[in-house]
Amino acid sequence: MVKIRLMRTGAHKSPFYRVVVADSRARRDGPFVEILGTYDPKKNPFEFKVDGEKAAKWIKQGAQPTDTVRKLLVKAGVLSA
């Protein structure tokens, strides 16, 4: 199964995430299929940039977003609540 999830980058205690499409069996920071955007939780308010068209395409093809990514996509207006 393919999932849309967060991949952690950034330094110690300074998290920065990429929103990626990856196989559900792959490790968190392992191989991925495509990068859809970024998420920076340290900024106030948080910064979330995503390519909505690509995300919608992947969801239409059956990719399952994780709970956190689903909440972020709803706030960005890509998904409906």
URWOBEL-V381080 format. One record per residue. N is the residue number from 1. NEAR is the number of other ideal C-beta (glycine too) atoms within 10 Angstrom. Layout:
BEGIN
n,near
N,NEAR
N,NEAR
END
This chain:
BEGIN
n,near
1,8
2,16
3,19
4,25
5,22
6,20
7,19
8,11
9,12
10,13
11,7
12,5
13,6
14,9
15,14
16,17
17,20
18,17
19,27
20,22
21,21
22,20
23,12
24,11
25,8
26,16
27,8
28,10
29,13
30,11
31,9
32,17
33,15
34,15
35,14
36,25
37,21
38,16
39,22
40,14
41,15
42,11
43,10
44,6
45,6
46,11
47,12
48,18
49,11
50,19
51,15
52,14
53,10
54,17
55,22
56,13
57,14
58,20
59,17
60,8
61,9
62,8
63,20
64,14
65,22
66,14
67,8
68,13
69,25
70,16
71,13
72,23
73,23
74,13
75,12
76,15
77,8
78,21
79,17
80,6
81,6
END
